[in-house]
Amino acid sequence: MGLKRKDLLTLTVLSADDIMLILDTADSFKEVSGREIKKVPALRGKTVVNLFFEPSTRTRTSFELAAKRLSADVINFSPSSSSVVKGETLLDTARNIEAMQADIIVLRHSSAGAAETLARGVKSSVINAGDGWHEHPTQALLDLYTIRGRGMGFAGLRVAIVGDVAHSRVARSNIFALTKLGAEVRVVGPPTMMPLHIDQLGVRVYHNLDEALRGVHVIMMLRLQLERQGRALFPTIREYAREFGLTSERVKLAEPGAIVMHPGPINRGVEIAPDVADSLSSVILDQVANGVAVRMGILYLMSGSGT
């Protein structure tokens, strides 16, 4: 049983069963990372190209590790040292890569919709590793996997997504996935960081963090996207931290046993206090570790091996 689709561009088109299939497939690869020889031959003979037009450490490294542990050949493509600097278009670049028999292209791009444009123009499978403010499907899937790994079901789960929601592709992907699986999603942040009509996505909107945290099972903090804002959306960082920073006192407002998540990189002392980031309730390092298993599962399914 496979995903029955060529590309993974958005979570809006995946069914709840599709999402659970990805999580279950990741389960089967999780133990590979604990072996002495961290490799299986599932993608031997396949070529995966990491095409990253934006800086990335965790996501690119995670995809590279995932592909290598599946025995795929991996090419890391850097636009700064390529024909892109000479004016070559995204599609031209991708078609040249495809001519080298690439099976899967993992794309990170600053423009929303870039992954969809690419997928329409190439025969290779395309995985969206983040496109502008639009979506980051694999991050949301590893977040779901981390939540499930803590023994939490999704139906009736209360999740607070806190911070710069307007500029967060991680928030969008998580909203699409969590609501589809029956969770109650609360989005929290200053009005200047909240997209218009976001309530139409089936979420509850809050502008007071203490109120939003009461009774939640999962607190998902977002990084302040200062590089994407273009203008100041709050008076000072200190004021933002006071109003929307997660402290150990605020964690106590949530349900006992609530977990704290963050897609990284963390601005310590701004969106999250250092003692919270390093506390027992934090699953931030679990998210990083789980990213490899989840991306192994996705690469396996997208390669057609899971059909």
C-alpha positions in Angstrom: 0.0 0.0 0.0 1.5 3.3 -1.1 0.6 7.0 -1.1 -0.6 6.7 -4.7 0.9 10.1 -5.6 4.0 11.3 -7.3 4.8 14.3 -5.1 4.6 15.5 -1.5 3.9 19.2 -1.8 1.2 20.0 0.7 -0.7 18.2 3.5 -4.0 19.6 2.3 -4.4 16.8 -0.2 -3.5 13.9 2.2 -6.2 12.0 3.9 -6.0 11.0 7.6 -5.1 7.5 6.4 -2.3 8.8 4.2 -0.8 10.6 7.2 -1.1 7.6 9.4 0.5 5.5 6.7 3.6 7.8 6.7 3.8 7.7 10.5 3.5 3.9 10.5 6.2 3.6 7.8 8.5 5.9 9.8 8.0 3.5 12.8 9.5 0.6 10.7 12.6 2.7 10.0 13.1 4.2 13.5 15.1 1.2 14.7 17.5 1.4 11.8 19.1 4.5 13.4 19.8 2.5 16.6 21.7 -0.2 14.7 25.5 -0.5 14.6 25.3 -0.4 10.8 22.6 2.3 10.1 21.7 1.2 6.7 19.0 -0.8 4.7 19.0 -1.4 1.0 15.4 0.0 0.4 16.5 2.7 -2.1 19.6 1.1 -3.5 20.0 2.4 -7.1 17.9 5.4 -6.6 19.2 9.0 -6.7 17.9 11.7 -4.3 18.8 15.4 -5.0 18.7 18.0 -2.2 18.0 21.3 -4.0 18.1 23.9 -1.3 17.7 27.6 -2.4 17.5 28.7 1.2 20.0 28.1 4.1 19.1 25.0 6.1 21.0 22.8 8.5 18.5 20.5 10.2 16.2 19.8 7.2 18.9 19.3 4.6 21.0 17.1 6.9 18.0 15.1 8.0 17.0 14.4 4.3 20.7 13.5 3.5 20.9 11.1 6.4 17.5 9.6 5.6 18.5 9.0 1.9 21.9 7.5 2.8 20.4 5.2 5.4 18.1 3.9 2.7 21.2 3.3 0.5 20.3 6.0 -2.1 22.8 8.0 -4.0 22.6 11.6 -2.7 23.5 14.9 -4.5 23.5 18.1 -2.5 22.9 21.0 -4.9 24.0 24.5 -3.8 22.6 27.3 -6.0 25.4 29.7 -4.9 27.9 27.5 -6.8 25.7 26.6 -9.8 24.4 28.1 -13.0 21.5 29.6 -11.0 23.8 32.6 -10.2 24.1 33.0 -14.0 20.3 33.4 -14.3 19.2 29.8 -14.9 15.6 29.3 -13.8 14.4 26.8 -11.2 12.8 24.6 -13.9 15.9 24.6 -16.1 18.0 23.7 -13.2 15.6 20.9 -12.2 15.4 19.5 -15.7 19.2 19.4 -15.9 19.2 17.5 -12.6 16.5 15.2 -13.9 18.6 14.5 -17.0 21.1 13.0 -14.6 18.5 10.4 -13.7 17.4 11.9 -10.4 14.4 9.9 -8.9 13.5 12.3 -6.1 14.1 16.0 -5.8 13.8 17.6 -2.3 13.2 21.3 -2.8 13.6 24.2 -0.3 12.7 27.6 -1.8 11.9 31.1 -0.6 8.9 31.4 -3.0 5.5 30.0 -2.0 4.4 27.5 -4.7 7.9 26.8 -6.0 7.6 23.1 -5.2 4.3 22.8 -7.1 5.8 24.7 -10.1 8.7 22.3 -10.1 6.5 19.2 -9.8 4.5 20.2 -12.9 7.6 20.5 -15.0 9.6 17.3 -14.1 8.9 13.6 -14.0 10.9 13.1 -10.8 9.1 12.9 -7.5 9.2 16.3 -5.7 9.2 16.7 -1.9 8.5 20.2 -0.5 11.1 20.9 2.2 9.6 24.4 2.8 8.4 27.0 0.3 8.2 30.5 1.5 5.5 31.1 4.0 3.4 28.4 2.5 4.1 24.9 3.9 6.7 22.6 5.4 4.9 19.2 5.2 7.7 17.0 6.5 8.3 19.1 9.6 4.6 18.8 10.5 4.7 15.0 9.9 7.7 14.6 12.2 5.9 16.8 14.8 2.9 14.4 14.6 5.3 11.4 14.9 6.8 13.0 18.0 3.4 13.6 19.6 2.3 10.0 18.8 5.6 8.8 20.2 4.7 10.3 23.6 1.6 8.0 23.7 -0.9 10.8 22.7 -3.8 10.2 20.3 -4.9 13.0 18.0 -8.7 12.9 18.4 -9.5 15.5 21.1 -5.9 16.5 21.5 -5.6 20.2 22.4 -2.6 21.9 20.7 -1.5 25.5 21.1 0.7 26.9 18.3 2.3 30.1 19.6 4.1 33.0 17.9 4.6 34.3 14.4 1.8 32.3 12.8 1.6 34.6 9.8 5.1 33.9 8.6 5.3 30.2 9.6 5.0 27.5 7.0 5.4 25.0 9.9 2.2 26.4 11.5 0.2 26.0 8.3 1.2 22.4 7.7 0.6 21.5 11.3 -2.9 23.1 11.3 -3.8 21.2 8.1 -2.6 17.9 9.6 -3.8 18.2 13.2 -7.3 19.4 12.3 -7.6 16.5 9.8 -6.8 14.0 12.5 -9.4 15.5 15.0 -7.2 17.7 17.2 -8.3 21.1 18.6 -5.8 23.7 17.4 -5.4 27.1 19.1 -3.2 29.7 17.5 -1.7 32.4 19.7 0.1 35.6 19.0 -0.1 39.3 18.6 -2.7 40.5 16.0 0.1 41.7 13.7 1.4 38.1 13.5 -1.9 36.4 12.8 -3.1 35.9 9.2 -6.5 37.3 8.3 -9.3 34.7 8.3 -7.1 32.0 9.8 -10.2 30.9 11.9 -11.6 29.6 8.6 -9.0 26.8 8.8 -10.9 25.5 11.8 -8.6 26.9 14.6 -9.3 29.0 17.6 -7.6 32.4 17.7 -6.1 33.8 20.9 -4.1 36.9 21.6 -3.5 36.1 25.3 -1.0 33.3 25.9 -2.0 32.4 29.5 -5.6 32.0 28.4 -4.7 29.9 25.4 -2.4 27.5 27.3 -5.1 26.4 29.8 -5.8 22.7 29.3 -3.6 22.1 26.3 -1.6 18.8 25.8 0.9 20.2 23.4 2.6 23.6 23.3 4.2 24.3 19.9 6.4 27.4 19.9 7.4 29.1 16.7 10.6 30.9 15.9 10.3 34.7 15.3 10.7 34.9 11.5 12.6 38.3 11.7 14.2 37.7 8.3 10.8 37.3 6.6 8.8 40.1 8.3 10.3 43.0 6.5 9.0 45.4 9.1 8.6 45.5 12.9 5.5 43.7 14.0 5.9 44.4 17.8 7.6 47.3 19.7 10.6 45.3 21.1 11.8 41.8 21.4 11.7 42.2 25.2 8.0 43.0 25.1 7.3 40.1 22.8 9.1 37.8 25.2 7.1 39.1 28.1 3.8 38.7 26.4 4.4 35.5 24.3 7.5 33.8 25.7 7.0 30.4 27.2 8.2 30.3 30.8 8.1 27.4 33.3 5.2 29.2 35.1 3.2 29.3 31.9 3.9 25.6 31.2 2.0 24.8 34.5 -1.2 26.3 32.9 -1.3 23.4 30.5 -2.4 19.8 31.3 -0.1 17.8 33.5 2.4 15.9 31.3 2.0 18.5 28.4 4.9 18.5 26.0 6.8 21.5 24.6 7.8 21.6 20.9 9.8 23.9 18.7 10.8 23.4 15.0 14.1 25.3 15.6 16.3 27.1 15.5 15.4 28.4 18.9 15.8 32.1 20.0 16.5 31.3 23.6 15.0 33.8 26.0 12.7 35.2 23.3 10.0 32.7 22.4 11.1 30.1 25.0 13.0 30.3 28.3 16.2 28.3 28.4 15.0 26.2 31.4 11.9 25.3 29.5 13.8 24.3 26.3 16.0 22.0 28.4 13.3 20.7 30.7 11.8 17.2 30.8 8.6 18.4 29.1 10.6 19.5 26.1 10.7 17.1 23.1 12.7 19.4 20.9 15.6 17.0 20.5 13.2 14.1 19.9 11.8 16.1 17.0 15.3 16.4 15.4 15.9 12.6 15.9 12.5 11.7 14.6 13.0 13.8 11.5 15.3 11.2 10.0 12.9 8.3 10.5 10.0 10.2 9.1 11.9 11.4 6.1 13.1 7.8 5.5 9.5 6.8 5.5 8.5 9.5 3.1 11.5 8.8 0.7 10.6 5.1 0.7 6.9 5.8 -0.1 7.6 8.4 -2.7 10.1 6.2 -4.5 7.4 3.7 -5.2 9.0 1.1 -3.0 6.0 1.2 -0.7 3.4 0.3 -3.4 
